[in-house]
Amino acid sequence: MNKNSTIFKASYMMYFLIMLFGLGIIFKVLHIQIKEGEKLRKTGVEHSTKEFKLEALRGNIYTHNNKLLAVTTPKYEIRFDPISNKTNDFFYANIDSLSQALSALLKDKSAASYKKGIIHARKNGNYYYLLAKNISYDDYQRLKKFPILRLGRNKGGLIPIQTNKRDLPYNLLAKRTLGIYNYDKKQYEVGLEGAYNEYLKGTEGTRLMQKISGGLWMPIDPANETEPKNGNDIITTIDIDIQDIAENALLRSLRKYNANHGSVIVMEVATGNILAIANLGKDKYNNYYEDYNYAIGESSEPGSTFKTASLLVALEDGVIDIDDTIDTKNGSVTYYNKTIRDAHKIKDGILSVQEVIEESSNVGMAKIIVENYQNNPQKFIDGLYKIGLNKPLGIAISGEAKPYIKNTSDKTWSGITLPWMAHGYELQITPLQTLSFYNAIANNGKMMKPQFVKEIRTMNKSLKTFEPVVLNEQIASPKTIAKLQKMLEGVVLRGTASNIRNNSYSIAGKTGTAQIAQKNQGYNKSNYIASFAGYFPASNPKYSCIVVINDPGEKSYYGSAVSAPVFKEIADKIFANNTDLLEDIDPENSPNNPRPRIGYQNDFSTVFNAMGIPYSINPRDEWIVCLSAQDTINFGRRIIREESIPNLVGMTAKDAVYILEDLGISCQLEGKGFVVKQSVAAGTKIKKNMLVSLTLSVS
């Protein structure tokens, strides 16, 4: 074979191999396009597009009279597509007016700057230009009507991105009861936000978005979106006015006594509805804030407020009566080398059972229970269990501490357990559980479950209502309840809480002063819990309330001095705004003071300033009621509502006539002096041509 032939064959072979390699590439391309193309295209789309969740607007939380306690506030990031579906003629005919409108609304840069930025985005192919961040719902509604943008997503290029924020219009008021919802973390912290999350949260929607340059995600097509369904609203039992009163009264006392923390609960007697619940603790800077729900979650030895429960068992078993006497001797008694003492010797040491409660005798209560139950202590425990004090209340809000009422089979039961339990030690109970017991006494023996929510609403329509729930139809016989009611009134009339007795309405309740156990080191004489639990008006109870102040740092630590005045301040101000609390006070048991007067704030201020009389007044209150106090004059706000007849009793004729005429109501007067009677009851809805007759008297 010659040389040329060899070269030809080699060249031919090389060409053949190249042809085979080329055909292989073509085959692979066709295989990818035909066989794997759909799969790869789908994978590519999946990597550049993603389905995002659209948050539903969380339902609002309202007070019992529809004032907002928690609300979701939407904020918007506004993106703009300046290119799609916009001819040059249309775009340039409207860009000036759009830029001017944006500058006027957002006030962050000039119209010329907006115009320059939008035109630059159009020329550079930016389909996702940022116009504004963090604008309100109202501003978003205005922006939607601007030139170009008013055409919507497809033609106008408007791309809104919504984010949500949970706001509390009343800031810290009832914060721990409401709970906290964090939209960023999609988490709630206990409270009503947690308890009713299934109602509040709504249903998320979906939005398909595409990843573009810069790592941004842009909505693809509104037609692919699934709209979220907003959550339901909750109507609570909270009265924001009473909540404000309770929180401020508690705060003043905590500051005055430099206490560690405290709580207040106000309950409606007949229903168990919680009208206010305040919890304040101290931070490292000695500022007070709502750090923990002590009213629900803190279980501790209650001390003397538990004596009422101990006595209920003894009265119900018939082993003692209120007129029986107990010899407390010098105010101390010893059981198994452990001594129980009274704060001081009471009278000559001989006390009736009623006086044991009125004077809060530890010795007297210990003797009553030991002498009657030492041979069968389980009977005493069974009596407490029958009331239901050993069971949690089962409230909707999580975190309720379980009560601990020990049994005789408990390993820690000893010879001193019975006398110490009698006056509120070697057991644990929360403030809310204690209040529920006192509320039952006020409610003639019927124990109600504490309620925080009245209704669930959707689109202003009732979805579900919550009726009052009875936990124990009768905690004791009517006869026993009547005796307890008499003794609790006596505590305020003659006993340890006589400092809060007043001439306007009657109070019944019990003081409590408990030493705080120092873990395994027993008790000391420097750490106490001061409390007062009770109800008012005593003759026809409407409200019950408990005040618990933990570890007051000043010298005064008794419940009568620290907590009872907080109770009275709250009760005074509730009384000032409620016409149905007025009652006839027994003149023999009431201080000889005149009827409280109601009038215009400026008039009272002028008179007391001229006379040099100290007084406490909120400058925001226009119409006020003057309340008696020990060292100063206190004022409570009298609310005048446009839709209903106000309470005019206690006002001068001049003020009463002024208010009625301002409300468009005719009136006629009989007599002279202050209003003592009105013909149309306060709270009655105002109607056209209504006439109100006022009876006046100088007494």
C-alpha positions in Angstrom: 0.0 0.0 0.0 1.5 3.4 -1.0 1.9 6.3 1.3 -1.0 8.4 -0.2 -3.5 5.5 0.3 -2.5 5.2 3.9 -3.0 8.9 4.6 -6.4 8.8 2.8 -7.6 5.9 5.0 -6.5 7.6 8.2 -8.3 10.8 7.2 -11.4 8.9 6.3 -11.3 7.1 9.7 -10.9 10.5 11.5 -13.8 12.0 9.6 -15.9 8.9 10.4 -15.1 9.2 14.1 -16.0 12.9 14.1 -19.3 12.2 12.4 -20.1 9.5 15.0 -19.2 11.9 17.8 -21.4 14.6 16.2 -24.3 12.2 15.8 -23.9 11.2 19.4 -24.2 14.8 20.5 -27.3 15.4 18.3 -28.8 12.2 19.7 -28.2 13.3 23.3 -29.7 16.7 22.6 -32.8 15.1 21.1 -33.0 12.7 24.0 -32.9 15.6 26.5 -35.4 17.6 24.5 -37.8 14.8 23.8 -37.3 12.3 26.6 -36.1 14.4 29.6 -37.1 17.9 28.5 -40.4 18.1 30.3 -38.9 16.9 33.5 -36.0 19.4 33.4 -38.2 22.3 32.4 -40.4 21.5 35.3 -37.4 21.3 37.6 -36.2 24.7 36.3 -39.6 26.3 37.0 -39.7 24.8 40.5 -36.3 26.3 41.2 -37.5 29.8 40.1 -41.0 29.8 41.4 -42.4 29.0 44.8 -45.8 29.0 46.6 -45.9 31.3 49.5 -48.4 31.4 52.4 -50.6 34.5 52.7 -51.3 35.4 56.3 -54.9 35.7 57.4 -55.8 38.7 59.5 -56.0 37.5 63.0 -59.3 38.2 64.7 -59.6 41.2 67.0 -60.1 40.9 70.8 -62.7 43.3 72.3 -63.9 44.4 75.8 -67.4 43.4 76.9 -68.6 46.7 75.3 -66.7 46.5 72.1 -63.6 48.5 72.8 -60.5 47.1 71.1 -58.0 45.2 73.3 -55.9 43.6 70.5 -56.0 44.2 66.8 -54.1 43.2 63.8 -52.6 46.1 61.9 -51.7 45.4 58.3 -48.6 47.1 56.8 -47.8 47.2 53.1 -44.7 47.1 50.9 -45.6 48.6 47.5 -43.9 47.3 44.4 -44.5 48.6 40.9 -44.2 47.1 37.4 -43.7 50.2 35.1 -43.3 48.1 31.9 -46.1 45.6 31.3 -49.2 46.6 29.4 -48.1 50.3 29.3 -47.6 52.1 26.0 -45.2 55.0 26.0 -48.1 57.4 25.3 -50.1 56.2 28.3 -47.0 55.9 30.6 -45.7 59.4 29.9 -49.1 61.0 30.0 -49.6 59.8 33.6 -46.1 59.6 35.2 -46.2 63.3 36.3 -49.5 63.0 38.1 -48.5 59.6 39.7 -45.2 61.1 41.0 -46.9 64.1 42.5 -49.5 61.9 44.2 -46.8 59.6 45.7 -44.8 62.6 46.9 -47.9 64.2 48.5 -48.9 61.0 50.3 -45.5 59.6 51.4 -43.7 62.9 52.0 -40.3 61.2 51.7 -39.0 62.7 48.5 -40.0 65.1 45.7 -42.2 64.4 42.8 -39.2 64.8 40.5 -37.3 62.1 42.4 -40.2 59.7 42.1 -40.5 60.4 38.3 -36.8 59.9 37.7 -36.7 56.7 39.6 -39.7 55.2 37.9 -38.5 56.1 34.4 -35.1 54.7 35.2 -36.8 51.4 36.3 -38.8 51.3 33.1 -35.8 51.8 30.9 -33.7 49.2 32.7 -36.4 46.5 32.6 -37.2 46.5 36.4 -40.5 44.7 36.7 -40.5 44.9 40.5 -39.6 48.5 41.4 -39.9 49.5 45.1 -42.2 52.5 45.6 -42.8 52.4 49.4 -42.3 50.3 52.5 -44.3 49.9 55.7 -47.3 52.0 54.8 -50.6 51.8 56.6 -53.9 50.3 55.4 -55.4 53.7 55.0 -52.5 55.0 52.9 -52.6 51.8 50.8 -56.3 52.4 50.1 -55.4 56.0 48.9 -52.5 54.8 46.8 -54.7 52.2 45.0 -56.6 55.2 43.5 -53.5 56.9 42.0 -53.0 57.3 38.2 -51.7 54.1 36.5 -51.9 52.2 39.8 -55.7 52.4 39.8 -55.7 49.9 36.9 -54.7 47.1 39.3 -52.1 44.4 39.0 -52.1 43.4 35.4 -52.6 46.8 33.6 -51.5 49.2 36.3 -48.5 47.2 37.7 -49.5 47.6 41.3 -47.9 44.8 43.5 -48.8 45.1 47.2 -47.0 42.9 49.7 -48.9 42.7 53.0 -47.3 42.1 56.5 -49.2 42.1 59.8 -48.5 43.4 63.2 -50.4 42.7 66.5 -51.1 45.9 68.4 -52.5 46.4 71.9 -54.4 49.8 71.9 -54.3 50.0 75.7 -50.6 49.0 75.9 -50.0 47.1 79.2 -53.6 46.9 80.4 -54.5 43.2 80.9 -51.5 42.3 78.8 -50.8 39.0 80.5 -54.4 38.0 80.3 -54.7 38.9 76.6 -51.4 37.1 75.8 -49.0 38.2 73.0 -49.0 37.2 69.4 -45.9 37.6 67.3 -46.6 37.6 63.5 -42.9 37.3 62.6 -42.4 34.1 64.6 -46.1 33.0 64.2 -46.1 32.3 68.0 -48.5 33.2 70.8 -47.8 33.5 74.5 -50.5 32.0 76.6 -53.4 34.2 77.6 -56.5 34.6 75.5 -54.4 34.6 72.3 -53.3 31.1 73.1 -56.6 29.8 74.6 -58.7 30.9 71.6 -56.1 30.6 68.9 -58.2 28.3 66.8 -60.9 30.9 66.5 -58.5 33.9 66.1 -56.0 32.6 63.6 -58.1 32.3 60.4 -57.1 30.3 57.4 -54.0 31.1 55.3 -54.1 31.7 51.6 -51.5 31.0 48.9 -49.6 33.0 46.3 -47.3 31.8 43.5 -44.1 33.9 43.3 -41.1 33.9 41.0 -37.5 34.5 42.0 -35.9 37.4 40.1 -32.6 39.2 40.1 -31.3 40.3 43.5 -32.9 37.3 45.2 -36.3 39.0 45.3 -39.6 37.1 45.0 -42.3 38.6 42.8 -46.0 37.6 42.5 -46.6 35.9 39.2 -50.4 36.2 38.6 -53.2 37.2 41.0 -55.4 34.6 39.3 -53.3 31.9 40.9 -53.8 33.3 44.4 -56.0 31.8 47.1 -57.4 34.5 49.4 -56.9 34.0 53.1 -59.9 33.8 55.4 -59.6 36.2 58.3 -60.0 35.0 61.9 -63.0 35.4 64.2 -63.3 38.2 66.8 -63.5 37.5 70.5 -65.7 39.5 72.9 -64.2 39.3 76.3 -65.7 40.0 79.7 -63.1 42.7 80.5 -64.3 46.2 81.3 -61.4 48.5 80.3 -62.5 51.2 82.7 -62.4 48.8 85.7 -59.2 47.3 84.4 -57.6 50.8 84.3 -58.8 51.5 87.8 -57.5 48.2 89.1 -54.1 48.4 87.5 -53.4 52.0 88.6 -54.6 51.3 92.2 -52.3 48.2 92.3 -49.4 50.1 90.9 -49.6 52.9 93.5 -49.6 50.4 96.3 -46.7 48.4 94.9 -44.7 51.6 94.7 -45.7 52.9 98.1 -44.7 49.6 99.8 -41.8 48.8 97.4 -43.4 45.3 97.0 -42.0 42.6 94.8 -45.2 41.9 92.8 -49.0 41.8 93.1 -52.3 41.1 91.5 -55.9 42.2 91.5 -59.0 40.5 90.1 -62.5 42.0 89.8 -65.3 39.5 89.2 -69.0 39.9 88.5 -70.8 38.0 91.3 -73.7 36.5 89.5 -71.9 35.4 86.3 -68.3 34.8 87.3 -67.3 37.2 84.5 -63.8 38.6 85.0 -64.1 42.4 84.6 -60.4 43.2 85.4 -57.3 41.2 86.1 -54.0 43.1 86.8 -50.6 41.6 87.4 -47.5 43.7 88.0 -43.9 42.6 88.9 -40.7 44.5 89.4 -37.8 44.4 87.0 -34.1 44.9 87.8 -34.6 48.7 87.4 -37.4 48.7 90.0 -40.0 49.4 87.3 -43.3 47.6 87.4 -44.7 45.8 84.4 -47.0 42.9 83.4 -44.3 40.2 83.7 -46.4 37.1 84.8 -50.0 36.2 85.4 -49.7 35.9 89.2 -53.4 35.8 89.6 -53.7 32.6 87.7 -50.3 30.9 87.9 -49.0 31.7 91.4 -50.1 29.2 94.1 -49.1 30.1 97.6 -50.1 29.8 101.3 -53.0 32.2 101.6 -52.9 32.8 105.3 -55.9 34.4 107.0 -58.2 34.6 103.9 -58.4 30.8 104.2 -60.0 31.0 107.7 -63.3 31.6 106.1 -63.2 28.2 104.4 -62.1 26.5 107.6 -65.0 28.1 109.5 -67.4 27.2 106.7 -66.6 23.5 107.3 -67.1 23.8 111.0 -70.4 25.7 110.7 -71.7 23.3 108.1 -70.8 20.3 110.3 -72.6 21.9 113.2 -69.7 21.6 115.6 -69.6 25.4 116.2 -71.8 28.4 115.9 -71.0 32.1 115.6 -72.0 33.0 119.1 -69.9 30.2 120.8 -66.8 31.5 122.6 -63.1 30.5 122.3 -60.5 31.2 124.9 -57.4 32.5 123.1 -55.7 33.3 126.5 -52.7 35.5 125.8 -52.8 35.1 122.1 -50.7 32.0 121.7 -51.2 28.2 121.6 -48.6 25.4 121.2 -49.0 22.1 119.3 -46.1 19.6 119.3 -43.6 22.3 120.2 -44.8 24.6 117.4 -46.5 27.8 118.6 -49.2 29.7 116.8 -49.6 33.4 117.8 -51.9 36.2 117.2 -50.5 39.6 116.3 -51.5 40.7 119.8 -53.7 39.7 122.7 -57.3 40.4 121.6 -59.6 41.9 124.3 -59.5 39.6 127.4 -58.8 36.6 125.3 -62.4 35.3 125.3 -63.7 35.7 121.7 -66.9 34.7 120.0 -66.5 32.7 116.8 -67.7 35.9 115.0 -64.9 37.9 116.7 -62.4 35.2 115.8 -63.1 36.1 112.1 -63.5 39.8 112.6 -60.2 40.1 114.6 -58.5 37.4 112.5 -57.3 35.3 115.4 -54.9 32.6 114.4 -55.2 31.0 117.9 -59.0 31.1 117.9 -59.2 29.4 114.4 -56.6 26.8 115.3 -58.5 25.9 118.5 -61.9 25.7 116.7 -60.6 23.2 114.1 -58.3 21.1 116.4 -60.8 20.7 119.2 -63.5 19.5 116.8 -61.5 17.5 114.3 -58.4 16.2 116.0 -60.0 12.7 116.3 -61.1 12.7 112.7 -59.0 15.2 110.7 -60.1 13.6 107.4 -63.6 14.9 108.0 -62.3 18.5 108.0 -60.4 17.8 104.8 -63.5 16.2 103.2 -65.4 19.4 104.0 -62.8 21.5 102.1 -63.0 19.1 99.2 -66.8 19.3 99.2 -66.4 23.0 98.5 -64.2 22.2 95.6 -61.1 24.0 96.8 -58.9 21.1 95.9 -59.8 21.3 92.2 -58.5 23.6 89.5 -61.1 26.0 88.1 -60.6 24.7 84.6 -60.3 28.1 83.1 -59.7 28.5 79.3 -56.4 30.3 79.8 -53.5 28.0 80.3 -51.1 28.1 83.2 -53.5 27.7 86.1 -51.6 26.4 89.1 -53.2 23.4 90.8 -54.4 23.9 94.3 -52.8 21.8 97.0 -55.1 20.9 99.9 -53.2 18.0 101.6 -55.0 14.8 102.6 -54.4 12.9 105.9 -52.8 10.2 103.7 -50.2 12.6 102.5 -46.6 11.8 103.6 -46.1 15.3 104.9 -49.2 15.1 107.2 -48.2 15.6 110.8 -49.5 16.6 114.2 -49.2 20.3 113.4 -50.9 20.1 110.0 -54.5 20.5 111.2 -54.0 23.7 113.3 -51.8 25.2 110.6 -54.2 24.5 107.8 -56.9 26.0 109.9 -55.4 29.5 109.5 -54.1 29.1 106.0 -50.7 27.3 106.0 -49.5 23.9 104.7 -51.7 24.4 101.7 -51.5 26.3 98.4 -54.1 28.2 96.4 -54.0 30.9 93.7 -55.6 34.4 94.0 -58.3 33.4 91.4 -59.2 30.2 93.3 -59.5 32.2 96.5 -61.7 34.8 94.8 -64.0 32.2 93.3 -64.6 30.9 96.9 -65.5 34.4 98.2 -67.6 35.1 95.1 -69.6 32.0 95.9 -70.3 33.4 99.4 -71.4 36.6 97.9 -73.6 34.6 95.4 -75.4 32.9 98.2 -73.4 29.7 97.9 -73.3 29.2 94.2 -69.7 28.9 92.9 -69.2 30.2 89.4 -66.5 29.3 86.9 -64.4 32.4 86.1 -65.2 33.5 82.6 -63.0 35.6 80.3 -64.9 35.4 77.0 -68.6 36.1 76.3 -68.8 35.6 72.6 -67.1 34.6 69.3 -68.1 36.7 66.3 -67.5 36.5 62.6 -68.3 39.3 60.3 -70.3 41.0 63.1 -72.5 37.9 63.5 -72.5 35.7 66.6 -70.7 32.4 66.0 -70.7 31.1 69.6 -71.8 32.5 73.0 -70.5 31.4 76.4 -73.1 31.2 79.2 -72.2 31.3 82.9 -71.0 28.0 84.2 -71.8 26.7 87.7 -68.9 24.8 89.4 -70.8 24.0 92.6 -74.5 24.7 92.9 -74.3 25.1 96.7 -70.9 25.1 98.6 -72.8 25.1 101.9 -76.3 25.4 103.2 -78.1 28.8 103.0 -78.0 29.0 106.8 -74.2 28.7 106.9 -73.7 31.1 104.0 -75.8 33.7 105.8 -73.6 33.4 108.9 -70.5 33.8 106.9 -71.9 36.9 105.1 -72.6 38.4 108.5 -69.1 37.7 109.8 -67.4 39.1 106.7 -69.5 42.3 107.0 -68.3 42.5 110.6 -64.7 42.4 109.5 -65.2 45.7 107.8 -67.6 47.3 110.3 -65.7 46.4 113.4 -62.7 44.2 112.7 -59.3 44.2 110.9 -60.6 46.0 107.8 -62.6 48.8 109.6 -60.2 51.3 108.0 -62.1 50.8 104.6 -65.6 51.1 106.0 -67.4 54.0 104.4 -70.8 55.7 104.4 -71.7 55.2 100.7 -71.9 51.5 100.4 -71.2 48.4 102.5 -68.2 46.0 102.0 -67.7 42.5 103.2 -64.4 40.6 103.2 -61.4 39.2 104.9 -57.9 40.4 105.4 -54.9 38.1 105.1 -51.3 38.3 106.2 -49.2 35.2 105.4 -45.6 34.6 106.1 -43.7 33.4 103.0 -42.0 30.0 103.4 -38.3 30.2 102.7 -38.1 26.7 101.1 -36.5 24.4 103.6 -35.6 27.2 106.1 -39.1 27.7 107.4 -40.6 31.2 107.9 -39.0 34.5 108.9 -40.4 37.8 110.1 -39.5 39.9 107.0 -41.3 38.3 104.0 -45.1 38.4 103.9 -48.1 38.2 101.5 -50.7 40.9 102.2 -54.2 40.2 100.9 -57.8 41.2 101.0 -60.7 39.3 99.5 -64.3 40.4 99.5 -67.3 41.8 97.7 -69.6 44.9 97.5 -72.3 46.1 98.2 -72.6 43.7 101.0 -76.4 43.9 101.1 -76.7 43.1 97.4 -73.4 41.9 96.0 -72.5 42.9 92.5 -68.8 42.7 92.4 -66.1 40.6 94.2 -62.5 41.5 94.3 -59.2 40.2 95.6 -55.9 42.1 96.1 -52.7 40.2 96.8 -49.4 42.0 97.3 -46.3 39.9 97.6 -43.4 40.8 99.9 -44.0 44.5 100.7 -40.6 45.9 101.6 -41.7 48.6 104.0 -42.5 48.1 107.7 -46.3 47.8 107.1 -47.1 44.3 105.8 -50.6 43.6 107.1 -53.4 42.9 104.6 -55.5 45.6 106.4 -52.9 48.3 105.7 -51.5 47.2 102.4 -54.2 45.4 100.4 -57.5 46.5 101.8 -57.1 50.2 100.8 -56.4 49.1 97.2 -59.7 47.1 97.4 -61.5 50.3 98.6 -60.0 52.5 96.0 -61.2 50.1 93.3 -64.6 49.7 94.9 -65.0 53.5 95.3 -64.4 54.2 91.7 -66.7 51.4 90.5 -69.3 52.7 92.8 -68.9 56.3 91.4 -69.9 55.0 87.9 -72.7 52.6 88.8 -76.1 53.8 89.8 -77.3 50.4 91.0 -74.8 50.2 93.9 -76.5 52.9 96.0 -78.0 51.3 99.1 -79.4 52.4 102.5 -76.5 52.1 105.0 -77.4 51.3 108.6 -76.9 54.7 110.4 -75.8 52.8 113.5 -73.0 51.2 111.7 -72.0 54.0 109.4 -69.8 57.1 110.0 -71.8 60.3 110.4 -70.8 61.8 107.0 -73.0 63.5 104.4 -74.1 61.9 101.2 -71.3 62.0 98.5 -71.8 64.8 96.0 -71.5 64.7 92.3 -70.7 67.7 90.1 -68.4 69.5 87.7 -64.7 68.9 88.3 -63.7 72.6 88.0 -66.3 73.6 90.7 -64.9 71.0 93.2 -61.3 72.0 92.5 -62.1 75.7 93.0 -63.8 75.1 96.3 -61.2 72.8 97.8 -58.3 74.9 96.6 -59.9 78.0 98.3 -60.4 76.0 101.5 -56.9 74.5 101.5 -58.3 71.0 101.6 -56.1 68.3 100.0 -57.7 66.3 97.3 -56.9 63.7 94.6 -58.4 64.2 91.1 -57.8 63.2 87.6 -57.8 66.3 85.4 -59.3 64.3 82.5 -62.5 63.6 84.4 -65.1 66.2 83.6 -68.0 65.0 85.9 -66.9 63.5 89.2 -68.2 62.1 92.5 -66.7 63.1 95.8 -65.7 60.1 97.9 -64.7 60.1 101.6 -61.1 59.1 102.6 -59.0 59.3 105.7 -56.4 61.9 104.8 -57.6 63.4 101.6 -60.6 63.8 99.3 -60.8 61.2 96.5 -62.8 61.7 93.4 -64.2 59.0 91.1 -65.3 59.7 87.5 -69.0 59.9 86.7 -69.5 58.9 83.0 -72.2 60.7 81.1 -73.2 58.7 78.0 -75.0 60.3 75.1 -77.4 57.3 74.5 -78.7 56.8 78.1 -80.0 58.6 81.1 -77.2 59.5 83.5 -77.3 59.0 87.3 -78.1 62.5 88.6 -78.5 61.7 92.3 -76.2 63.8 94.4 -75.9 66.6 91.9 -77.1 70.2 92.3 -80.2 71.2 90.4 -78.0 73.5 88.2 -75.7 70.7 87.1 -78.5 68.1 86.6 -80.5 70.5 84.4 -77.4 71.4 82.4 -76.7 67.7 81.7 -80.2 66.8 80.8 -80.7 69.8 78.5 -77.3 69.0 76.8 -78.7 65.6 76.1 -81.9 67.1 74.7 -84.1 65.9 77.6 -86.8 68.1 79.2 -86.9 68.1 83.0 -89.0 69.4 85.9 -87.9 70.1 89.4 -89.6 69.5 92.8 -88.0 70.9 95.9 -84.7 72.6 96.5 -81.1 71.5 97.0 -79.5 68.3 95.7 -81.1 65.6 93.5 -82.3 62.7 95.7 -84.6 61.0 93.2 -85.1 60.9 89.4 -88.3 59.7 87.7 -86.4 57.8 84.9 -83.8 55.2 86.0 -80.2 55.8 85.1 -79.1 53.7 82.1 -82.5 54.0 80.4 -82.1 54.5 76.7 -82.9 58.1 75.6 -86.0 58.6 73.5 -87.5 61.6 71.8 -89.6 63.9 73.9 -88.5 62.3 77.1 -89.3 64.1 80.4 -87.4 63.5 83.6 -88.7 64.7 87.0 -86.1 65.4 89.6 -86.8 65.5 93.4 -84.5 67.8 95.3 -83.7 68.0 99.0 -81.2 70.0 101.1 -80.4 66.9 103.3 
